[in-house]
């Protein structure tokens, strides 16, 4: 039995942070960072049966045709991914009344719809990209006893070894669910997405605070391994891929490229581009 201090429930029996009950989520879940983007997704639903709002976690569950879908906002960063994915997994794989892990495992499909900045000069602003792998530049998955597979380890060690100025924290790398990626975005660009623990210095942006390694972007941009390269930056993908794989779920991260860091350019219509990515993903569902 899982102790009350480890699996915290609200008085109504819902999980602590998300304030959701097991019957209130679908087995296909779209994650977005921005709480305001939840309604931008659910407005395309044919019907909505559940709306929940607690802290930065907004959830809508409904139907597109006969397919039941949930969309939930995670907020920014892998610390929130740890909360969201743990509690969503608990809703389907732990009996909340007995606090026992269920014998039969339920697999969820997670689809991140987010925004990102391109690292490579040849990746166009307003294009769409599915992360083939998430490279964690923060520490979330290092707290879990879950190892990379051999191909992931080879890629991650290649990145670590090529950098002249190493990332100041241990890194981790996990791949996407290829069958889900092929279903949702067969024509989208693919590449390794670097998941950073911040928006400014961790992504090489310098305002008043001085960046320690000012050549980090150039070093990450220069890395390649058998045709694989680091294509973009954001703040959740590596955590999503690691948590999903560890818990036995499937996950992909779909990115609307709003900036090109190599060229110093930013999209003239970011909301429109993000909306088009939402429509593209929902059409495939």
C-alpha positions in Angstrom: 0.0 0.0 0.0 1.3 3.5 -0.9 1.3 5.8 2.1 -0.8 8.9 2.3 2.3 11.1 2.4 3.5 9.7 -0.9 0.3 9.6 -2.9 -1.6 12.7 -1.7 -5.3 12.9 -2.5 -7.8 15.7 -2.1 -11.0 15.2 0.1 -13.0 14.3 -3.0 -10.5 11.5 -3.9 -8.8 13.3 -6.8 -5.1 13.5 -7.2 -3.4 16.3 -5.4 -2.1 18.8 -7.9 -4.3 18.1 -11.0 -7.5 17.7 -9.0 -8.7 14.9 -11.4 -10.5 11.6 -10.9 -9.7 8.5 -12.9 -12.8 8.7 -15.1 -12.1 12.3 -16.0 -9.1 11.6 -18.4 -8.9 9.9 -21.7 -6.2 7.5 -22.8 -5.0 10.0 -25.4 -3.7 13.2 -23.7 -2.4 16.4 -25.4 -0.1 18.4 -23.2 0.5 22.1 -23.7 2.6 24.5 -21.6 0.3 27.5 -21.6 -3.0 27.2 -19.7 -4.6 29.5 -22.2 -3.8 27.1 -25.0 -6.0 24.4 -23.5 -9.1 26.1 -24.8 -7.4 26.7 -28.2 -7.3 22.9 -28.4 -10.6 22.0 -26.9 -12.5 24.5 -29.1 -12.0 21.9 -31.9 -13.7 19.2 -29.8 -17.2 18.1 -30.8 -18.1 18.0 -27.2 -16.5 18.7 -23.8 -17.5 16.7 -20.7 -14.9 17.7 -18.1 -13.3 21.0 -17.3 -10.9 21.2 -14.3 -8.7 24.1 -13.2 -6.1 24.1 -10.4 -3.0 26.2 -10.2 -1.4 26.1 -13.7 -3.0 22.8 -14.5 -6.1 23.2 -16.7 -7.7 20.1 -18.1 -10.5 19.6 -20.7 -11.7 16.2 -21.7 -14.1 15.6 -24.6 -14.6 14.0 -28.0 -13.4 14.5 -31.5 -15.9 12.4 -33.4 -16.0 9.1 -31.4 -12.4 9.5 -30.1 -12.1 10.7 -26.4 -9.2 13.1 -25.9 -7.9 15.1 -22.9 -5.8 18.3 -23.1 -3.9 19.5 -20.1 -1.6 22.4 -19.4 1.7 21.5 -17.7 3.1 24.9 -17.2 6.8 25.4 -18.0 9.6 23.1 -17.1 10.4 19.5 -16.4 9.6 19.9 -12.7 6.0 20.3 -13.7 6.3 17.3 -16.1 7.3 15.2 -13.1 4.0 16.2 -11.3 1.7 15.9 -14.3 3.0 12.6 -15.6 3.2 10.9 -12.2 -0.3 11.9 -11.3 -1.8 11.0 -14.7 -0.2 7.6 -14.5 -1.5 7.2 -10.9 -5.0 7.8 -12.2 -4.9 4.8 -14.5 -2.4 2.5 -12.9 -3.0 2.8 -9.2 -6.3 2.0 -7.4 -6.8 5.3 -5.5 -9.1 3.7 -3.0 -6.8 0.8 -2.0 -3.6 2.6 -2.8 -2.3 -0.5 -4.6 -0.7 -0.7 -8.0 -3.1 -2.3 -10.5 -2.1 -5.7 -11.9 -3.3 -4.6 -15.4 -1.2 -1.7 -16.9 -2.9 1.0 -18.9 -0.8 2.7 -21.6 -1.5 6.4 -22.3 -0.6 8.3 -25.5 0.9 11.7 -24.8 1.2 14.3 -27.5 3.0 17.6 -26.6 1.9 20.5 -28.7 4.4 23.3 -28.0 6.6 26.1 -29.3 10.4 26.0 -29.7 13.4 27.8 -31.1 15.5 26.3 -33.9 19.2 25.8 -33.3 20.1 25.2 -37.0 20.1 28.0 -39.6 18.4 25.8 -42.2 15.2 25.1 -40.1 12.6 27.6 -41.2 10.5 29.7 -38.8 6.9 28.6 -38.7 7.8 25.0 -39.6 6.8 21.9 -37.5 9.2 19.5 -36.0 8.8 16.2 -34.0 11.5 15.6 -31.5 13.2 12.3 -32.3 14.9 12.4 -28.9 14.8 14.7 -25.9 18.2 15.7 -24.5 17.9 16.7 -20.9 20.2 19.5 -19.8 18.6 19.6 -16.3 18.5 16.8 -13.7 14.9 15.4 -13.5 15.4 11.8 -14.8 18.7 11.4 -12.8 16.5 11.2 -9.7 14.8 8.1 -11.1 16.3 4.6 -11.3 15.7 4.2 -15.0 18.5 3.7 -17.6 18.8 4.8 -21.2 18.8 2.0 -23.8 22.0 1.3 -25.6 21.3 3.5 -28.7 20.2 6.4 -26.5 23.3 6.1 -24.4 25.6 6.1 -27.4 24.0 9.4 -28.7 24.1 11.0 -25.3 27.8 10.1 -24.7 28.6 11.3 -28.2 27.1 14.7 -27.3 28.9 14.8 -23.9 32.3 13.9 -25.5 32.1 16.4 -28.4 31.4 19.5 -26.3 34.6 21.5 -25.6 32.9 23.1 -22.6 30.7 20.4 -21.0 27.2 21.1 -19.8 27.6 21.9 -16.1 25.1 19.2 -15.0 24.8 15.5 -16.0 22.7 15.0 -19.1 20.2 12.3 -20.2 18.6 11.4 -23.5 15.4 9.4 -24.4 13.8 8.7 -27.8 10.2 9.2 -28.9 7.5 6.6 -29.6 8.2 6.1 -33.3 4.9 4.6 -34.2 3.0 7.5 -32.6 5.3 10.0 -34.4 4.7 8.3 -37.8 0.9 8.5 -37.2 0.8 12.2 -36.1 3.6 13.8 -38.2 4.9 11.6 -41.0 6.0 14.7 -43.0 7.3 16.8 -40.1 11.0 17.5 -39.6 12.8 15.3 -37.0 15.8 16.0 -34.7 17.1 15.9 -31.2 15.5 18.5 -29.0 17.5 20.0 -26.1 15.4 20.5 -23.0 16.8 23.3 -20.9 16.1 24.1 -17.2 15.5 27.8 -18.0 14.8 30.2 -20.8 17.7 32.6 -20.6 21.2 31.5 -19.7 20.4 27.8 -20.0 19.5 28.5 -23.6 22.4 30.8 -24.2 20.4 34.1 -23.9 22.3 36.9 -22.2 20.6 40.0 -20.9 22.1 41.4 -17.7 23.2 38.0 -16.3 26.4 36.8 -18.0 26.2 33.4 -19.6 29.0 31.1 -18.4 29.6 29.2 -21.7 29.0 31.7 -24.5 29.9 29.1 -27.1 27.3 26.5 -26.0 25.0 27.1 -28.9 27.8 26.7 -31.5 29.0 23.5 -29.8 25.5 22.0 -29.8 24.9 23.1 -33.3 28.1 21.5 -34.5 27.3 18.0 -33.1 26.1 15.2 -35.4 26.1 11.5 -35.2 25.2 9.3 -38.2 23.0 12.1 -39.6 21.3 12.9 -36.3 21.7 16.5 -35.0 20.4 18.8 -32.3 17.7 20.9 -34.0 15.9 22.9 -31.4 15.5 24.1 -27.8 12.6 24.0 -25.4 11.9 23.1 -21.7 9.8 19.9 -21.4 10.4 17.3 -24.1 13.2 15.2 -22.4 11.2 15.0 -19.2 8.1 13.9 -21.2 10.0 11.2 -23.0 11.8 10.0 -19.9 8.7 9.9 -17.7 6.6 8.3 -20.4 9.1 5.6 -21.2 9.8 4.8 -17.5 6.0 4.5 -16.7 5.2 2.4 -19.8 3.4 5.1 -21.9 3.9 6.4 -25.4 4.9 10.1 -26.1 5.9 12.5 -28.9 6.7 16.2 -28.8 5.4 18.3 -31.7 7.1 21.7 -31.9 6.0 24.9 -33.7 9.3 26.6 -34.6 8.8 30.3 -33.7 12.4 31.4 -33.5 15.7 30.7 -35.3 18.5 31.3 -32.9 21.2 31.0 -35.6 19.6 33.8 -37.6 18.2 35.8 -34.6 14.7 35.7 -36.2 11.3 35.4 -34.6 7.9 34.5 -36.1 5.7 37.4 -37.2 2.5 35.3 -36.4 3.3 33.0 -33.4 -0.3 32.5 -32.3 -1.4 31.6 -35.9 1.5 29.1 -36.3 0.7 27.4 -32.9 -3.0 27.2 -34.0 -2.1 25.6 -37.2 0.0 22.9 -35.4 -3.0 22.2 -33.1 -5.2 21.7 -36.2 -2.6 19.5 -37.9 -2.3 17.2 -34.8 -6.1 17.0 -34.2 -6.7 16.0 -37.9 -4.4 13.0 -37.4 -6.2 11.9 -34.3 
